[in-house]
Amino acid sequence: MKLLILYNKESKKHISNKKFEYLKKELNQLYEEIIIPDIKENERTTNYVNTECDTILIIGGDGTVHDVISEVLKQGLKRNICFIPAGTCNDYSRNFGYTSFKKSIRIIKDNNIVSKDVYKINDSYFVYGLASGGISMISYDVKEKEKRKQGKLAYYLRILKYILKSPANSYYEIEYDNNHINDNFYLVLAVDSLYLGGFKLKKKIRNNFQLILFKRRNKLRGCISFASFILFGRIAKKDTVIKTDSFKLKTLDNINTDGELFPSSDIVVSKSKNPINIITKIK
C-alpha cells in the first residue's frame, strides 16, 4: 500500500523533522511506500491529490482538510483519508478521534475504515458545515498570522468586533422538500459534525445533518443565542430546525463551507452520492 502525506506548512502547529522521522518509522510497518511531496509555502496541497496512492494523510487544519477532500471528490478518486490535526480548531478530524500527534498515528496504524457522508454545493463539496450570516465570516476573516499566534482566542476577539459593527440579520430565500421560507435570519447553519468552532455539540445536534435557522435578533442577542447553541445545544422556540439532505438557498450575505468563503450566495445543497472513506477509531 502507498501513503501520500500532504502537509500544509502554514498550519498553526509545525511538524518538526524529528516528528516526521517518527511518523515514517511507525507507518512503514503498514505502508510499503510513503510519498511526501515538497510542498512550497503558498503552493496548494490539492496539486498533489491525484498522486497514485491508497491513503492520503492530511496534516493541517479544517481549511486544508476541506480543500483536499473536495478535490478528491471532484476528481472522482478512491482514497482513504486520515489526519494529523495541525490547525486552530480541527473540528473535522476530531470527529474521528484525532486529537494529538501520537494518537493520530495509532489510529492510522489500526486502519479501521468507515464511510462518511459529504455534501455537494453547486459544483463543489463540503465535508461538515455550511454557515451564513451572524458571525459566520469570522472563520475566514481572521488572518493566518493571528491564528498561529493567538489560536482560538483570535476568533473570540473578532466576535466582539462583529457584535459592535456588523449587520445583525440578512434576508434568505430557502426551498426544501417542496416548502418555501422567505424571511430574515440572524444565522443559517447546516451542520453534520461532533464539533463546531472548537466546541463539542450536544447529542441532539451532532452527526445528524440538519438545517438550523436562527430567527431575526439584534447583534448581542444573536451572538448569545449562537453561544447557547454550541455550548449547551439549546435552540429557542422561535428558531427552526429542518431535517433535510437537500435545499436551495439564496441571499445577499456571504456563505462559508467548512470555514472557507464560498464564491456564490445562490446555492443548491445535497448529500453526495459518493461518501468519503475515513480511517477512524470510531467503530
VOPAGU-2260 file (C-alpha; in pm, 1 decimal, decimal comma):
REM VOPAGU-2260
SITE   aa  ch    i         X         Y         Z
SITE  MET   A    0       0,0       0,0       0,0
SITE  LYS   A    1     106,0     357,9     -67,6
SITE  LEU   A    2      59,9     654,5     165,0
SITE  LEU   A    3      60,5    1016,0      41,8
SITE  ILE   A    4     131,8    1280,2     308,6
SITE  LEU   A    5       5,7    1631,7     233,6
SITE  TYR   A    6     138,9    1885,4     482,9
SITE  ASN   A    7      20,2    2245,2     496,4
SITE  LYS   A    8     331,9    2424,9     621,7
SITE  GLU   A    9     126,6    2735,5     701,1
SITE  SER   A   10     -78,4    2550,0     963,7
SITE  LYS   A   11     -75,3    2674,8    1321,9
SITE  LYS   A   12     114,1    2370,0    1454,3
SITE  HIS   A   13     455,0    2299,9    1299,9
SITE  ILE   A   14     557,7    1938,5    1245,9
SITE  SER   A   15     930,6    1902,2    1314,3
SITE  ASN   A   16    1172,3    1683,2    1117,6
SITE  LYS   A   17    1203,9    1464,4    1426,3
SITE  LYS   A   18     828,4    1402,8    1428,3
SITE  PHE   A   19     833,5    1326,0    1056,6
SITE  GLU   A   20    1102,2    1064,5    1109,9
SITE  TYR   A   21     898,8     907,7    1391,8
SITE  LEU   A   22     587,9     913,1    1173,2
SITE  LYS   A   23     764,9     738,6     884,0
SITE  LYS   A   24     918,0     479,3    1114,0
SITE  GLU   A   25     579,7     389,8    1264,6
SITE  LEU   A   26     385,0     386,4     937,7
SITE  ASN   A   27     646,1     191,3     742,2
SITE  GLN   A   28     500,8    -112,7     916,9
SITE  LEU   A   29     173,4     -61,0     728,3
SITE  TYR   A   30     271,4     114,6     404,7
SITE  GLU   A   31     533,1     -15,2     163,6
SITE  GLU   A   32     581,7     334,1      21,0
SITE  ILE   A   33     538,1     675,7     186,0
SITE  ILE   A   34     527,4     974,1     -50,2
SITE  ILE   A   35     592,1    1321,7      92,3
SITE  PRO   A   36     586,0    1592,7    -177,3
SITE  ASP   A   37     797,9    1900,8    -108,7
SITE  ILE   A   38     507,4    2146,4     -99,2
SITE  LYS   A   39     635,2    2502,8    -105,4
SITE  GLU   A   40     480,8    2777,7     103,9
SITE  ASN   A   41     187,6    2935,8     -83,3
SITE  GLU   A   42     160,3    2622,1    -301,4
SITE  ARG   A   43    -171,9    2438,1    -286,6
SITE  THR   A   44    -176,8    2090,2    -132,9
SITE  THR   A   45    -451,9    1998,6    -379,9
SITE  ASN   A   46    -196,6    1996,0    -663,2
SITE  TYR   A   47     -88,6    1650,4    -541,4
SITE  VAL   A   48    -413,7    1466,6    -464,6
SITE  ASN   A   49    -402,8    1267,3    -788,4
SITE  THR   A   50     -67,2    1113,4    -692,0
SITE  GLU   A   51    -103,8     735,6    -710,8
SITE  CYS   A   52    -172,0     608,3    -357,6
SITE  ASP   A   53    -419,0     419,1    -141,3
SITE  THR   A   54    -436,2     663,8     150,0
SITE  ILE   A   55    -390,7    1038,7     195,5
SITE  LEU   A   56    -267,5    1167,4     530,4
SITE  ILE   A   57    -366,6    1533,2     570,1
SITE  ILE   A   58    -152,6    1738,4     808,6
SITE  GLY   A   59    -328,0    2070,2     860,5
SITE  GLY   A   60    -645,8    2232,6     983,6
SITE  ASP   A   61   -1006,4    2234,0     866,4
SITE  GLY   A   62    -927,8    2450,8     563,4
SITE  THR   A   63    -668,0    2205,1     434,6
SITE  VAL   A   64    -899,7    1910,6     504,0
SITE  HIS   A   65   -1179,5    2083,7     311,9
SITE  ASP   A   66    -955,5    2158,7      12,7
SITE  VAL   A   67    -805,2    1810,6     -13,6
SITE  ILE   A   68   -1126,2    1609,9      31,3
SITE  SER   A   69   -1317,1    1840,5    -204,6
SITE  GLU   A   70   -1052,5    1788,9    -473,2
SITE  VAL   A   71   -1053,8    1410,8    -420,1
SITE  LEU   A   72   -1431,0    1411,9    -476,2
SITE  LYS   A   73   -1414,7    1645,1    -777,1
SITE  GLN   A   74   -1164,8    1416,4    -946,6
SITE  GLY   A   75   -1361,6    1102,8    -856,5
SITE  LEU   A   76   -1061,1     947,5    -681,3
SITE  LYS   A   77   -1084,0     649,9    -445,1
SITE  ARG   A   78    -869,6     734,0    -143,6
SITE  ASN   A   79    -877,0     655,3     226,6
SITE  ILE   A   80    -834,6     972,3     433,3
SITE  CYS   A   81    -659,4    1017,1     768,8
SITE  PHE   A   82    -528,7    1316,0     963,1
SITE  ILE   A   83    -275,2    1472,4    1190,8
SITE  PRO   A   84    -450,0    1783,3    1328,8
SITE  ALA   A   85    -233,2    2093,7    1291,1
SITE  GLY   A   86    -485,2    2377,5    1262,8
SITE  THR   A   87    -664,5    2605,1    1508,2
SITE  CYS   A   88    -987,5    2413,1    1581,1
SITE  ASN   A   89    -950,6    2087,3    1382,9
SITE  ASP   A   90   -1324,9    2027,2    1403,8
SITE  TYR   A   91   -1344,7    1765,8    1128,8
SITE  SER   A   92   -1050,5    1546,6    1227,0
SITE  ARG   A   93   -1163,0    1548,2    1593,7
SITE  ASN   A   94   -1484,6    1379,9    1476,2
SITE  PHE   A   95   -1280,7    1066,4    1418,3
SITE  GLY   A   96   -1064,4    1069,0    1731,3
SITE  TYR   A   97    -763,4    1264,1    1601,8
SITE  THR   A   98    -662,8    1484,2    1894,9
SITE  SER   A   99    -282,3    1456,2    1916,1
SITE  PHE   A  100      19,0    1355,3    1709,3
SITE  LYS   A  101      84,8    1013,4    1866,7
SITE  LYS   A  102    -283,8     928,2    1899,1
SITE  SER   A  103    -326,4    1003,3    1529,7
SITE  ILE   A  104     -50,1     759,5    1438,8
SITE  ARG   A  105    -213,8     486,0    1649,5
SITE  ILE   A  106    -545,1     541,1    1470,2
SITE  ILE   A  107    -378,2     527,7    1127,9
SITE  LYS   A  108    -196,0     205,2    1216,2
SITE  ASP   A  109    -521,5      38,5    1326,1
SITE  ASN   A  110    -657,0     114,0     975,6
SITE  ASN   A  111   -1025,1      96,9    1070,6
SITE  ILE   A  112   -1211,3     243,2     770,3
SITE  VAL   A  113   -1565,2     385,6     768,8
SITE  SER   A  114   -1768,3     567,6     504,2
SITE  LYS   A  115   -1873,5     922,6     593,0
SITE  ASP   A  116   -2127,9    1139,4     413,8
SITE  VAL   A  117   -2013,3    1456,6     242,4
SITE  TYR   A  118   -2223,9    1724,7      77,4
SITE  LYS   A  119   -2239,2    1882,4    -264,0
SITE  ILE   A  120   -2286,8    2257,7    -302,0
SITE  ASN   A  121   -2342,0    2362,8    -662,8
SITE  ASP   A  122   -2041,1    2204,8    -839,1
SITE  SER   A  123   -1824,9    2183,4    -526,4
SITE  TYR   A  124   -1825,4    1993,9    -195,3
SITE  PHE   A  125   -1807,9    2047,9     179,1
SITE  VAL   A  126   -1749,9    1789,6     449,1
SITE  TYR   A  127   -1915,7    1903,4     771,9
SITE  GLY   A  128   -2062,9    2253,5     784,2
SITE  LEU   A  129   -2219,0    2545,4     598,9
SITE  ALA   A  130   -2288,2    2882,9     759,1
SITE  SER   A  131   -2418,8    3223,0     658,0
SITE  GLY   A  132   -2494,2    3544,3     842,7
SITE  GLY   A  133   -2426,1    3638,6    1203,7
SITE  ILE   A  134   -2063,3    3579,6    1297,9
SITE  SER   A  135   -2002,9    3310,0    1033,2
SITE  MET   A  136   -1747,8    3524,3     846,8
SITE  ILE   A  137   -1505,1    3505,3    1139,3
SITE  SER   A  138   -1368,2    3168,0    1027,1
SITE  TYR   A  139   -1219,4    3316,0     710,2
SITE  ASP   A  140   -1178,5    3677,9     818,3
SITE  VAL   A  141    -912,0    3615,0    1083,7
SITE  LYS   A  142    -564,7    3624,5     928,5
SITE  GLU   A  143    -340,5    3316,9     938,4
SITE  LYS   A  144     -76,8    3513,1    1131,3
SITE  GLU   A  145    -330,5    3591,7    1405,2
SITE  LYS   A  146    -446,7    3228,1    1423,3
SITE  ARG   A  147     -91,9    3097,0    1455,3
SITE  LYS   A  148     -13,9    3346,4    1730,3
SITE  GLN   A  149    -339,4    3351,2    1928,4
SITE  GLY   A  150    -514,7    3024,7    1837,3
SITE  LYS   A  151    -889,7    3014,4    1911,9
SITE  LEU   A  152    -857,4    3342,3    2102,9
SITE  ALA   A  153    -821,7    3520,7    1767,5
SITE  TYR   A  154   -1173,1    3408,6    1675,8
SITE  TYR   A  155   -1323,7    3508,8    2009,2
SITE  LEU   A  156   -1167,9    3855,6    1995,3
SITE  ARG   A  157   -1306,0    3906,7    1646,7
SITE  ILE   A  158   -1655,7    3816,9    1768,3
SITE  LEU   A  159   -1658,0    4137,5    1974,3
SITE  LYS   A  160   -1590,6    4338,0    1659,9
SITE  TYR   A  161   -1888,7    4187,7    1479,7
SITE  ILE   A  162   -2122,7    4232,8    1773,6
SITE  LEU   A  163   -2046,4    4604,4    1766,8
SITE  LYS   A  164   -2011,4    4675,7    1394,9
SITE  SER   A  165   -2154,4    4413,6    1157,3
SITE  PRO   A  166   -2518,2    4386,3    1040,3
SITE  ALA   A  167   -2719,6    4150,4    1256,3
SITE  ASN   A  168   -2963,2    3997,5    1006,4
SITE  SER   A  169   -2994,1    3903,9     641,4
SITE  TYR   A  170   -3279,0    3806,6     411,0
SITE  TYR   A  171   -3293,8    3444,7     287,9
SITE  GLU   A  172   -3499,2    3255,0      33,7
SITE  ILE   A  173   -3493,0    2884,6     125,0
SITE  GLU   A  174   -3657,4    2593,7     -54,0
SITE  TYR   A  175   -3661,5    2234,3      72,6
SITE  ASP   A  176   -3889,3    1931,2      18,2
SITE  ASN   A  177   -4148,6    2146,5    -165,8
SITE  ASN   A  178   -4151,0    2400,6     120,3
SITE  HIS   A  179   -4051,9    2767,1      90,4
SITE  ILE   A  180   -3924,8    3007,1     356,4
SITE  ASN   A  181   -3859,7    3375,1     282,1
SITE  ASP   A  182   -3753,7    3562,1     593,5
SITE  ASN   A  183   -3481,2    3746,8     785,0
SITE  PHE   A  184   -3243,6    3536,2     993,9
SITE  TYR   A  185   -2954,3    3614,4    1221,5
SITE  LEU   A  186   -2768,8    3296,4    1124,2
SITE  VAL   A  187   -2820,5    2995,8     897,2
SITE  LEU   A  188   -2634,1    2668,5     967,0
SITE  ALA   A  189   -2622,6    2326,5     802,9
SITE  VAL   A  190   -2407,9    2102,0    1021,3
SITE  ASP   A  191   -2300,4    1735,9    1028,5
SITE  SER   A  192   -2030,3    1724,8    1293,9
SITE  LEU   A  193   -1942,3    1646,6    1654,2
SITE  TYR   A  194   -1757,9    1977,9    1676,4
SITE  LEU   A  195   -1815,4    2334,4    1565,4
SITE  GLY   A  196   -1580,1    2625,7    1631,8
SITE  GLY   A  197   -1374,7    2403,5    1862,5
SITE  PHE   A  198   -1676,1    2317,1    2081,0
SITE  LYS   A  199   -1837,3    1975,4    2115,8
SITE  LEU   A  200   -2201,4    1989,2    2015,1
SITE  LYS   A  201   -2476,2    1826,4    2218,5
SITE  LYS   A  202   -2607,8    1483,5    2117,2
SITE  LYS   A  203   -2931,9    1602,1    1958,9
SITE  ILE   A  204   -2738,9    1818,6    1711,8
SITE  ARG   A  205   -2412,8    1643,7    1629,5
SITE  ASN   A  206   -2358,2    1399,9    1344,9
SITE  ASN   A  207   -2713,6    1448,0    1221,0
SITE  PHE   A  208   -2722,9    1676,3     916,7
SITE  GLN   A  209   -2986,0    1942,8     954,5
SITE  LEU   A  210   -3059,5    2299,5     857,2
SITE  ILE   A  211   -3087,3    2538,8    1153,0
SITE  LEU   A  212   -3239,1    2885,6    1108,5
SITE  PHE   A  213   -3178,4    3138,9    1386,0
SITE  LYS   A  214   -3462,7    3392,8    1372,3
SITE  ARG   A  215   -3400,5    3766,6    1344,6
SITE  ARG   A  216   -3232,6    3922,7    1651,8
SITE  ASN   A  217   -3024,3    4220,9    1745,9
SITE  LYS   A  218   -2645,9    4172,6    1736,0
SITE  LEU   A  219   -2587,2    4091,3    2102,3
SITE  ARG   A  220   -2884,7    3856,8    2142,1
SITE  GLY   A  221   -2794,1    3684,3    1817,8
SITE  CYS   A  222   -2444,8    3612,3    1944,1
SITE  ILE   A  223   -2581,4    3489,7    2278,3
SITE  SER   A  224   -2825,5    3255,0    2103,2
SITE  PHE   A  225   -2544,6    3107,3    1894,0
SITE  ALA   A  226   -2321,6    3066,0    2202,1
SITE  SER   A  227   -2607,6    2890,5    2382,6
SITE  PHE   A  228   -2646,4    2658,4    2084,2
SITE  ILE   A  229   -2283,1    2547,5    2058,8
SITE  LEU   A  230   -2222,6    2530,7    2434,7
SITE  PHE   A  231   -2548,4    2374,5    2555,0
SITE  GLY   A  232   -2731,4    2256,9    2241,8
SITE  ARG   A  233   -3018,1    2493,7    2314,3
SITE  ILE   A  234   -3239,4    2608,4    2030,2
SITE  ALA   A  235   -3500,6    2873,1    2107,6
SITE  LYS   A  236   -3866,5    2816,0    2019,9
SITE  LYS   A  237   -3852,6    3097,7    1765,7
SITE  ASP   A  238   -3573,6    2920,1    1573,7
SITE  THR   A  239   -3631,0    2646,8    1315,5
SITE  VAL   A  240   -3463,2    2305,8    1278,1
SITE  ILE   A  241   -3518,0    2131,7     944,3
SITE  LYS   A  242   -3407,6    1772,3     889,7
SITE  THR   A  243   -3332,6    1750,1     520,7
SITE  ASP   A  244   -3049,6    1629,6     298,9
SITE  SER   A  245   -3109,9    1888,7      29,0
SITE  PHE   A  246   -3214,9    2250,7      -2,1
SITE  LYS   A  247   -3181,3    2564,3    -214,7
SITE  LEU   A  248   -3075,4    2894,8     -62,2
SITE  LYS   A  249   -3041,3    3248,4    -193,2
SITE  THR   A  250   -2913,9    3551,2      -0,1
SITE  LEU   A  251   -2707,0    3867,0     -37,2
SITE  ASP   A  252   -2492,4    3762,2     259,5
SITE  ASN   A  253   -2172,9    3558,6     238,6
SITE  ILE   A  254   -2174,8    3180,4     270,3
SITE  ASN   A  255   -1890,7    2970,5     406,0
SITE  THR   A  256   -1834,2    2597,1     381,1
SITE  ASP   A  257   -1608,5    2424,7     636,8
SITE  GLY   A  258   -1490,7    2772,1     739,2
SITE  GLU   A  259   -1394,7    2878,7     384,6
SITE  LEU   A  260   -1565,3    3156,6     186,4
SITE  PHE   A  261   -1785,9    3010,6     -87,4
SITE  PRO   A  262   -1787,4    3205,1    -418,2
SITE  SER   A  263   -2167,0    3220,0    -455,2
SITE  SER   A  264   -2465,3    3307,5    -236,9
SITE  ASP   A  265   -2716,5    3132,5    -463,8
SITE  ILE   A  266   -2671,5    2764,1    -386,9
SITE  VAL   A  267   -2812,8    2413,9    -414,9
SITE  VAL   A  268   -2703,7    2170,7    -141,5
SITE  SER   A  269   -2747,8    1792,4    -141,8
SITE  LYS   A  270   -2589,2    1481,3       7,0
SITE  SER   A  271   -2321,8    1346,5    -225,3
SITE  LYS   A  272   -2388,0    1005,6    -379,0
SITE  ASN   A  273   -2023,9     918,5    -309,4
SITE  PRO   A  274   -1919,9     920,0      59,3
SITE  ILE   A  275   -1555,3     950,1     162,5
SITE  ASN   A  276   -1358,6     672,0     334,1
SITE  ILE   A  277   -1210,2     782,1     667,5
SITE  ILE   A  278    -962,5     593,2     885,8
SITE  THR   A  279   -1100,9     635,0    1237,1
SITE  LYS   A  280   -1104,8     490,9    1588,7
SITE  ILE   A  281   -1485,6     514,7    1581,6
SITE  LYS   A  282   -1634,4     171,3    1512,8
